Amino acid sequence: MGAYTVNRPEEAAMRRLLARNPDNAAGAILRLAWLQGLLREEITTLTWDQVSFLDHKILLPGRAAPMEEEMEEYLRQMYARWSRVSEYVVFSKRFGKPMQPQAISRAARRELDSEGQTAVRLIDLRHDYIIRQLQTRTAAYVAQITGMEVRTLQLHFSEHMEADRRPTLRQPRQPAPVDEFRLWKILQAEKDTAAGLALWLAWQMGLSGGEIVDLTWDQVDFAAGVLRLESREVHLSSTVRQLLLDRRERGGENLHVLLSDSAGRPLDVPRLSRIVRTALIRGGMDQVTLRDLYRSAGRSGAEAELLELVRQKGAVSRGDAMEALGVTSAAAYGLLRRMTDERRLVRVGGKYYLPGTVVPPEEQPAAIREYLGKVGFAYRQDIAGVLRVGSKQCGVILKHLVEAGELVQVRQKYYLNTRAEAR
């Protein structure tokens, strides 16, 4: 077996196609195949529950594909616009149903032909993604994110494995840890500069580089204390609000919030990354990038917001987390599970509580037995008060204990099973 015959698309043609299809099914298909390397069947079945904005990944059977910043910003916009219409990322607006594989191929074929890419197939877009990855990354990493075996990559794409022939190439870096004390000093030193404002927006507000350079004054609602972004609203901290007020006074009539300090003109993402990187290096944070801060904020900010919500409500469900954070079910579940594993939340049934506010599941049977040993019998609401959980949740707990033979239920009263204790 030899190498695949790959008809690689022209990058300029692909960029024109993406620009011409900003928010329709064809644009989503082309992006998912070319920018993310998804197979046609994966595009067909992809749902918003598989798009984890908190972890910056698309969760696919057998693999988790990391989202590049361009792809993530695009999917955030699509999620804000279409997730209430369909659970599927790619769907027919005419019929309101997921597009079938043949329809996906036809849509891609029509667009590729319109730019003269007549020899390029949908699978070629995935193969082009694989080749681009192999030119800078190891076969093991590419196998992990594409779902292909290393041996298959070596068999069919060996001529493109630059990283394996040149082991000195840098491998994909893990996000650098953020030294918050040192970053705070940089923020104070740079508070009046464009780099300083960008650092605040990325680290505290969780804005990406693209969102920062695109931010305009009509998106800043000082009265409500929020930034109204394309895909979500972000609450302003008091510090960022004051920084924005100060910059508004100095910025004149320009539409954009962030302007270069020298020319007073809007920045693009590469220029923004350079000035932020310079400020970070000047402050002794050589390994940290703007993207590291954005990713750090995406998770820590969501966790802080979720904890505050639990404090206010006493308990939250996955649905509450989805609504409050504006994320998918999978992302909300991943965050709640991680915070439970880290013992920052306690899960009882489908609700999540702060530690110390509820009896943990592993201690519930003993607490119920101790209580019934003192009072003789109790109603469900009495036991719910002991456990500090809702009546419905308590009913599920009691049902399991009755089925296990530890309790006896007589109408609405619960007793210890003395026969079981005697045994």
N, C-alpha and C positions, 0 to 999 in steps of 0.2 A: 504493500500500500504506500502511495506517495502522498505528497502534500495536497491539501485541498486546493482547488482552483478558486481563488478569491478575486472577485472583481471589485477592487476597492473603489469607493466613491470619491469624487473630488470634494475636498473640504469646502471650497468656496461654494460649490453647488449645494451642499448640505446646509451651509449657513443661510443661503438664500431661501431654501425650503423651510427651515425652522422659523425664519423671520416672517415668511408668508403664511405660516400656520401657527399662530401664537396660542390659540386656545381651543382648537378643535381636535377631533379624534385622530385625524391624519398626523397632526403635529405631535400628539402624544405617542403614537405608534413609532414615528421616526426617532423621537428622542429616546424612548425606552429601548429601542434596538441599537441605535448608534452611540448614544451617550452612556447607556447603562448595560448594554450587552444582553438584554433579555431575549429569550426564544419566543417564537410566535405563540406557542401554547401558554407561556408564562404571561405574555401580554394579554391574551384572551381572558385568563382567569384572575388577573391581578385585581385585588380589592383594596380599598383605602385602609382596611385593618392591617394590611401587610406593609403599609408605608409608615415607618416609625420616625417621625421628625425629631423625637427626643434623642434617639440613638443614631440618627442620620444614616439609616439603613433601609433597604427594601428587603423584607423577610420572605424568602422564596423556599420552596421545598428543598431541603438539603443544603441550603446556603443562605448567607446574608450578604447582599451586595451593597457596599458602601455608596452613599449618594455623594457625587461631586456637588460643589456649591451651586453651579449653574442648574443642575437637575433638581436640586432641593428647592431652590427658589421658584422654579417653574411648577413643581408639584404643589408647593404651598398655595400658589395662585389658583391652580386647578382645584385644589381641595376646597378653598374658600368659595369658589364659584359653583362647583358641581357636586360636592359630596352629599348634599341634601337631595339631589335629584336621583343619584344612583350610587350604590355601594361599589360599583366597578369603576376603575380608573378610565378605561376605554369602553364607551358604550354608544349605542346608536341613539342620537337625540330624536330621531324620527319615531322609533319604536320603543324607546326607553328600556332597552335590553342590552346585555353585553354583546359586543360584536363577535360573530363567528370567525374562526380562523381564516376561512376563504375570503371573507369581507375585509379582514385586516390585511391580507396579502394584496387584495385588489386596491385598497386605499394607498398602500405603500407604492405599488406598481404605478398607479396613476400619477402620484407626485414625483417619483423618480423619473418617469418618462418626460414629465413637463420640463425638467432641467437637463435633458439629454443623457441621463444616466440609465440608458436602456438595457445595458448588460448587467446592471447591479440588481441583485435580488435582496429580499428582506434578510435572509440569512447572511448575506455578505456584510450587512451593516453590523451584525453581531461579530462576525469574524474580523472586521476592521477594528472594532472595539478591543477584541482579544489581542490583535497585533499591536495596537498602540500601547496596551498594558505591558505586553512582553518586551517592548523596546526599552522600558525603564524599570521593570520589576521582575522578580524571580518567577520561575514557572510554578513553584509551590504556592506563592501568593495568588497568582492568576488562577490557578486551579481552584483555590479556595473560594474566590469571589465569583467564578463563572460556572462552577459545578462540573468542570471537566477534569479528568484525571491527568496527572503530570505526564504519564506515558503517552497519552493521546496528544497532548500539546507538543511533546517532543517529536512525535511521529509526523504530525501534520504542519507544525509551525516552527520547526527547528531553525529555519533561516532567519527568523525574526527574533530569536531569543538573545537579544543584545545583553540583557542583564546576566544571563548565565555565562556568556563569553567574556564579559567584562565585570567581574565580581566587585570591582571598586565602585561601581555605580551605587548611589545611595538607595537604600530600600525605603519603602513607604514608612514614613515616620509616624510614631504614636504621638498624640497631642502632648505637648510639654506641660508639666505641672505648673500651676500658677502660684507664685509666691505672693500672696495677697498683701502682705506688709510692704514688700518692695514695690508692688504695683501701685499701692496707695501713694507712696512717695512720688512715683512718676506722674500720677494723676494730678497731684498738687502742683508739681513743677510745670506741667504742660496744660494747666486748666484753661489758659487763654489762647491756646493754639488749636488748629484744626485737628492735629494728631490727638490732643488731649480730649476733645469732644468725641472723636471717633472711638477712642478707648473707652470712654464712659458708655457710649451707645452700644458698643459690642459687649462689654463685660457686665454692665448692670442691666441694660435693656434687652440684651440678646439679639441685637440686629446683626445681620450678615453684612459683608462688604458691599454687596449690591444694594441692599436696603438703605445703607448709610449714604451712598453717593446719590441715590435716587430720591432721598427724603426732601420734601418741599414743605414750605411753611404752612400751606393749607392742610397738611396732614398733622400739624401740631395743634392740639386743642388745649390751650393753657387753662381754660375755664374748667374743663372736665378732667384735666391732668392726664391726658392719654396721647399716644401717637397712634394715628389711624392708618395702619399699613395696609397694603393690598390684601394680605391674607389673614390679618388679625389686628387686634388692638393691644397696645402695650402701655401699662400704667407707668407714669413718670415718677421717679423718685424726686424728692425735694431738691437734691443737688443738681440732677440733670435738668430739672425744670428751670432752676436759676441760671445754669450755664446757657440754656437755650434763650432765655430772656435777655441775658447779656449779649449774646451773639446777634440776636434780632436787632438790638439797638445799634450794634456796630455794622450790621450787614447791609444796610441800605435797602434797596428795592428788589434785590435779586430773588428769584423764585426759589432757588435751592438753599437748603440750610447750611451745608458744608461747602465752604469755598477755600481755595488755597490761600495761605497766609501772604504769599508774595504778590500774585496777580489778581487775587480776588475773583477767581473763576471756579466753576464747578469742577470737581475732581472725577476721574474715572477710577475703577477698582485697582489697576496696577499702580497708579500714582498714590492712591490712598494707602495701599499696602506698604509702599516704600517709605512714606513719611511716618507711618506708625511703627514700622520696623526700626527706623532710625531712632525714634523716641525711646523705644524699648531697649535698644542696645545702649543708648546713652545712659539709661537708668540701670544697666547691669542685668537685664533680662534677655540675654543673647539668643536663647533657644526658643523663645515664645513668639508666636505670630498672632496677627489679628484673628485668624481662623481659630486658633487655640482658645482665645478669649471668648469668641462667639460660641464655640462648642461648650466651653465651661459654663457660660451663662445659660445656654439652652437647658442644661440639666439642673444646675443649682437653682436657677430662677424658678423653674417649674416645681422643684421640690419645696422651695420656700413658700410659693403660692399655695401649694397643696396642703402643707402643714398649717398655714393660716386658715384655710378653708375648714380643715378638721377642727381647729380650735373654735371657730365660729359655730359650726353645725353640730359638734359633738361626735359625728361619724359621717363618713362619705362612702358612696358606692362608686363602682367603676364609671357609671353614667355621670355621676356628679363630677368626677375628675375629667372626663371627656369634655363636658360642657364648659367647665371652668377654665381649662387649659387650651381648649380648641384643638384637641388631638384625636387621633383615631382610637378605637377600642383596644387594638393591640398595643399601641404606645402607652395608653393609660394603664393597662394591665401590667406591662413591663415595669413602669415606674412604681406602681403600687407594690408589686411583688418584690422589687429590689429594696424598697424602703422597709418592707416587712422583714425581709431577710436580714437587713441591717438593724433590725429592732427599733426602728424609728416610728413604725406603725404596728398595730396589732390587728390581725384579721379575725373576725368572728362571722362565719357565714359569708355573706356578700358585702359586709360593711367593714370599714377600716377605722380604727380608733387610735388615739394617742396612748402610749404606754402609761400605765398607772391609772387610767380612767376606766378601765374595764378589766374583768378577770380574764386572764389569758386562757385559750382553749384547753391547754394541758392541765390547768388547775381547776377547771369548771366542775368536773365530777366530784372532786374532793370537797369543794366549797358547797355544793348542793347537799352532799351527804352530811357534812357537818351541820348545815342549817336545819335539815330535816331531823337530824338526831336531837336537836334542841327543841324544836317546835312540834314535832310529831307529824304534821302534815302541812301542806302549803298549796296555794293556788299558783297558777302560772305567773301572774303578775307579781306575786311576792318573790318568786325565785328570780324573775327578770330583774327586780330591784337589787337582789343580792349580787347577781352577776354584772349589773349595770349595763344591760343590753336591752334591745327592743323586745316587745312581747312576742312578735312573730319569730325572731331569731331564737328566743328562749324556747318556743314551742318545738322547733326543730331539734334543739339540744335535748329536751326532755323526751321527745319521741325516740331518739337513738338510745337513751338510757333505759327507757321502758323496754324497747326491743332487745336490749342486751341483758335484761333481767335484773338490773340494779335498782329500778324503781317500779312501783305499782301505781297504776292510775285507776282511780275510782271516780267516774264522772269527771268533775273538774278539779279533783284533789289528787295530790301526789304524795306517796308514802315511800319510805325505804322498804325494800324487799327483805324482810327479816329472814325468810327462808334461804335466800341466796347468801346472806351473811352467815347463817348457821352452817351452811355447807363449807 
